[in-house]
Amino acid sequence: MNPAFQLVEGSWQEYKQALTAVRCRVFVDEQQVPVALELDEHDAGCHHVLVTASQGRPVAAGRIKPDGHIGRMAVLKDCRGLGIGTAMLAALLQYARAQGHASVFLHAQISAAPFYLKSGFVENGAPFMEAGILHQCMVKRLP
């Protein structure tokens, strides 16, 4: 990841405002996901990653639930293609390993499935609709 960006990990309580800003811009504004679906009761119990740019501007977010479900991976449009998503995913996978998970899973938007395939995830089951967007369940065994 470009050194102009900083990745931090922590709780919803620590980073709620910044995480919400990124997720609302990407999922609610860009993709028209209802805010009631985007911000859920699971956030408080998840481990979160946040990426910031200069002056602390939040540009990316992701989370992992205690059961190993990775989700809410979001990178602002002007920061995509810079390795930020890869760095966030690596941090979440490292956290999952440290928690003793043998595997993790996620619900990838179909357009993002190639990104996860490159990171060693495999498709599991048939595509399905979630929040009005076609998704694919994907899993990854952790070494």
VOBA-1610 file (N, C-alpha, C; in pm, whole numbers, padded with zeros to 5 digits, always signed):
BEGIN
Met+00085-00119+00000Met+00000+00000+00000Met+00089+00124+00000Asn+00049+00222-00071Asn+00118+00349-00082Asn+00141+00408+00058Pro+00263+00457+00086Pro+00290+00513+00220Pro+00211+00640+00252Ala+00143+00696+00154Ala+00059+00814+00180Ala-00067+00775+00257Phe-00093+00645+00268Phe-00211+00596+00338Phe-00170+00526+00466Gln-00258+00530+00565Gln-00232+00464+00692Gln-00348+00372+00725Leu-00317+00248+00761Leu-00418+00151+00800Leu-00414+00135+00951Val-00530+00145+01014Val-00542+00122+01159Val-00651+00017+01180Glu-00641-00052+01292Glu-00738-00153+01328Glu-00795-00120+01465Gly-00922-00156+01484Gly-00981-00130+01614Gly-01129-00158+01618Ser-01193-00098+01715Ser-01335-00124+01740Ser-01424-00020+01671Trp-01550-00055+01663Trp-01652+00037+01611Trp-01655+00165+01694Gln-01645+00148+01824Gln-01650+00263+01914Gln-01536+00361+01886Glu-01418+00310+01853Glu-01303+00397+01824Glu-01318+00474+01693Tyr-01370+00408+01590Tyr-01365+00464+01455Tyr-01502+00480+01388Lys-01608+00478+01467Lys-01744+00480+01412Lys-01768+00591+01309Gln-01729+00711+01341Gln-01756+00825+01251Gln-01687+00808+01116Ala-01559+00771+01118Ala-01483+00755+00994Ala-01531+00635+00914Leu-01557+00523+00981Leu-01606+00404+00912Leu-01741+00431+00847Thr-01828+00497+00920Thr-01961+00531+00868Thr-01950+00621+00746Ala-01861+00718+00751Ala-01845+00810+00638Ala-01807+00736+00510Val-01711+00643+00520Val-01667+00567+00402Val-01779+00477+00352Arg-01836+00401+00441Arg-01939+00304+00401Arg-02062+00372+00344Cys-02102+00484+00399Cys-02218+00555+00344Cys-02188+00612+00206Arg-02067+00663+00185Arg-02034+00714+00051Arg-02036+00604-00053Val-01976+00489-00019Val-01967+00380-00117Val-02099+00305-00131Phe-02152+00255-00021Phe-02269+00169-00031Phe-02401+00244-00042Val-02420+00347+00037Val-02547+00419+00036Val-02554+00516-00082Asp-02456+00605-00095Asp-02459+00705-00201Asp-02434+00645-00340Glu-02326+00568-00352Glu-02286+00514-00483Glu-02374+00398-00529Gln-02402+00305-00437Gln-02470+00181-00475Gln-02617+00175-00434Gln-02665+00281-00369Gln-02807+00291-00332Gln-02855+00183-00234Val-02765+00137-00147Val-02804+00043-00041Val-02871+00126+00069Pro-02987+00085+00118Pro-03052+00160+00226Pro-02962+00167+00350Val-02952+00283+00410Val-02866+00301+00527Val-02905+00205+00639Ala-03031+00170+00649Ala-03076+00076+00753Ala-03016-00063+00734Leu-02982-00099+00611Leu-02916-00227+00585Leu-02765-00216+00601Glu-02711-00101+00568Glu-02566-00083+00571Glu-02510-00081+00712Leu-02568-00002+00799Leu-02522+00008+00937Leu-02609-00085+01020Asp-02548-00189+01077Asp-02629-00291+01143Asp-02585-00317+01286Glu-02657-00406+01350Glu-02631-00439+01490Glu-02501-00517+01510His-02438-00563+01402His-02314-00640+01414His-02190-00551+01429Asp-02199-00427+01385Asp-02081-00339+01386Asp-02011-00333+01521Ala-02088-00321+01629Ala-02028-00305+01763Ala-01945-00425+01804Gly-01976-00544+01753Gly-01902-00664+01791Gly-01794-00707+01694Cys-01771-00628+01591Cys-01673-00662+01488Cys-01537-00597+01514His-01436-00655+01450His-01303-00595+01443His-01300-00519+01310His-01259-00392+01314His-01264-00306+01196His-01125-00263+01150Val-01113-00240+01019Val-00995-00176+00963Val-01040-00046+00897Leu-00955+00055+00909Leu-00983+00187+00851Leu-00855+00235+00785Val-00868+00287+00665Val-00753+00346+00595Val-00780+00494+00579Thr-00678+00573+00613Thr-00688+00718+00599Thr-00579+00768+00506Ala-00607+00883+00446Ala-00511+00952+00359Ala-00460+01074+00434Ser-00400+01166+00361Ser-00345+01286+00424Ser-00450+01361+00504Gln-00406+01423+00611Gln-00493+01495+00704Gln-00601+01405+00767Gly-00575+01273+00766Gly-00667+01181+00831Gly-00797+01155+00757Arg-00803+01190+00629Arg-00927+01169+00552Arg-00954+01020+00538Pro-01071+00972+00588Pro-01103+00830+00576Pro-01132+00794+00430Val-01067+00687+00380Val-01083+00649+00240Val-01124+00503+00220Ala-01115+00420+00325Ala-01150+00279+00309Ala-01184+00218+00444Ala-01269+00114+00439Ala-01313+00047+00561Ala-01342-00099+00533Gly-01334-00180+00637Gly-01370-00321+00629Gly-01389-00375+00769Arg-01449-00493+00779Arg-01471-00551+00911Arg-01469-00704+00903Ile-01454-00765+01021Ile-01469-00910+01033Ile-01549-00938+01159Lys-01650-01023+01143Lys-01733-01063+01256Lys-01660-01173+01335Pro-01701-01196+01459Pro-01637-01300+01540Pro-01642-01440+01476Asp-01740-01465+01386Asp-01751-01596+01321Asp-01663-01610+01196Gly-01581-01508+01166Gly-01494-01514+01049Gly-01555-01461+00921His-01668-01393+00930His-01734-01334+00814His-01674-01196+00787Ile-01600-01185+00678Ile-01542-01057+00635Ile-01648-00982+00557Gly-01656-00852+00580Gly-01756-00775+00507Gly-01735-00626+00514Arg-01827-00555+00452Arg-01828-00410+00447Arg-01695-00353+00396Met-01633-00426+00301Met-01510-00378+00239Met-01547-00267+00142Ala-01495-00147+00166Ala-01531-00031+00084Ala-01410+00060+00068Val-01384+00102-00055Val-01277+00197-00085Val-01340+00309-00168Leu-01314+00434-00128Leu-01368+00546-00204Leu-01320+00540-00349Lys-01406+00583-00439Lys-01381+00573-00583Lys-01246+00630-00624Asp-01208+00747-00569Asp-01083+00811-00611Asp-00959+00743-00555Cys-00976+00640-00473Cys-00862+00569-00414Cys-00855+00423-00457Arg-00942+00381-00546Arg-00941+00242-00591Arg-00823+00217-00685Gly-00775+00093-00685Gly-00664+00056-00771Gly-00528+00091-00715Leu-00521+00128-00588Leu-00394+00168-00527Leu-00341+00065-00426Gly-00405-00053-00420Gly-00361-00158-00329Gly-00423-00148-00190Ile-00515-00057-00170Ile-00576-00037-00038Ile-00662-00158+00000Gly-00743-00206-00092Gly-00828-00321-00064Gly-00745-00444-00029Thr-00636-00464-00101Thr-00547-00577-00074Thr-00487-00567+00065Ala-00446-00447+00104Ala-00388-00426+00237Ala-00491-00448+00347Met-00614-00401+00325Met-00720-00422+00424Met-00751-00571+00439Leu-00762-00640+00326Leu-00793-00783+00330Leu-00681-00859+00402Ala-00556-00824+00375Ala-00443-00889+00443Ala-00450-00868+00594Ala-00486-00748+00637Ala-00497-00720+00780Ala-00610-00801+00843Leu-00722-00812+00773Leu-00835-00889+00826Leu-00802-01038+00831Leu-00730-01089+00731Leu-00690-01230+00732Leu-00591-01257+00845Gln-00498-01166+00867Gln-00402-01180+00976Gln-00476-01182+01111Tyr-00573-01096+01127Tyr-00653-01093+01249Tyr-00727-01226+01267Ala-00787-01277+01160Ala-00861-01403+01166Ala-00769-01518+01210Arg-00648-01521+01154Arg-00551-01624+01195Arg-00519-01612+01343Ala-00495-01490+01388Ala-00462-01466+01529Ala-00577-01508+01621Gln-00700-01503+01571Gln-00816-01545+01649Gln-00840-01695+01642Gly-00758-01766+01563Gly-00769-01911+01554Gly-00863-01965+01449His-00906-01879+01356His-00996-01926+01250His-00920-02014+01151Ala-00980-02126+01114Ala-00922-02214+01012Ala-00962-02168+00872Ser-01071-02091+00863Ser-01116-02037+00735Ser-01199-01911+00762Val-01219-01835+00656Val-01304-01716+00661Val-01397-01721+00541Phe-01502-01639+00544Phe-01593-01634+00432Phe-01642-01491+00414Leu-01700-01465+00298Leu-01755-01333+00268Leu-01861-01345+00161His-01939-01239+00148His-02038-01228+00042His-01988-01120-00053Ala-01926-01160-00162Ala-01867-01066-00257Ala-01970-01019-00358Gln-01972-00889-00382Gln-02049-00842-00496Gln-01986-00907-00619Ile-02069-00947-00713Ile-02018-01018-00831Ile-01906-00939-00899Ser-01917-00808-00903Ser-01813-00726-00966Ser-01680-00732-00890Ala-01683-00768-00762Ala-01561-00775-00681Ala-01508-00918-00668Ala-01581-01017-00718Ala-01538-01156-00705Ala-01398-01182-00760Pro-01359-01125-00876Pro-01223-01149-00925Pro-01114-01103-00827Phe-01138-00994-00756Phe-01044-00945-00654Phe-01022-01053-00548Tyr-01131-01112-00500Tyr-01121-01213-00396Tyr-01064-01345-00450Leu-01095-01380-00574Leu-01035-01499-00635Leu-00883-01487-00639Lys-00833-01368-00674Lys-00688-01344-00677Lys-00624-01357-00539Ser-00706-01339-00435Ser-00656-01347-00298Ser-00675-01486-00237Gly-00712-01584-00320Gly-00721-01721-00273Gly-00858-01767-00225Phe-00960-01685-00242Phe-01096-01726-00206Phe-01153-01813-00319Val-01245-01901-00284Val-01313-01983-00384Val-01464-01964-00368Glu-01535-01977-00478Glu-01680-01962-00476Glu-01743-02078-00400Asn-01851-02048-00329Asn-01921-02149-00250Asn-02070-02129-00269Gly-02134-02214-00348Gly-02277-02202-00372Gly-02309-02113-00491Ala-02438-02092-00509Ala-02488-02013-00622Ala-02495-01865-00586Pro-02482-01778-00685Pro-02499-01634-00659Pro-02638-01605-00602Phe-02649-01497-00527Phe-02774-01460-00461Phe-02783-01308-00452Met-02904-01260-00430Met-02926-01116-00415Met-02915-01077-00268Glu-02847-00967-00244Glu-02836-00910-00110Glu-02836-00758-00127Ala-02926-00691-00058Ala-02940-00545-00067Ala-02958-00499-00212Gly-03026-00583-00292Gly-03052-00547-00431Gly-02933-00562-00524Ile-02826-00628-00478Ile-02704-00644-00557Ile-02670-00793-00561Leu-02630-00844-00679Leu-02593-00984-00694Leu-02460-01011-00622His-02460-01113-00536His-02343-01151-00457His-02308-01297-00477Gln-02186-01332-00437Gln-02137-01470-00440Gln-02071-01499-00305Cys-02115-01606-00238Cys-02046-01647-00115Cys-01909-01704-00156Met-01806-01667-00083Met-01671-01714-00111Met-01604-01750+00022Val-01518-01851+00017Val-01447-01896+00137Val-01298-01906+00110Lys-01222-01898+00218Lys-01076-01913+00208Lys-01028-01987+00332Arg-00954-02094+00307Arg-00887-02166+00416Arg-00764-02086+00455Leu-00737-02082+00583Leu-00620-02008+00631Leu-00509-02104+00669Pro-00389-02078+00620Pro-00275-02166+00653Pro-00233-02151+00799
//
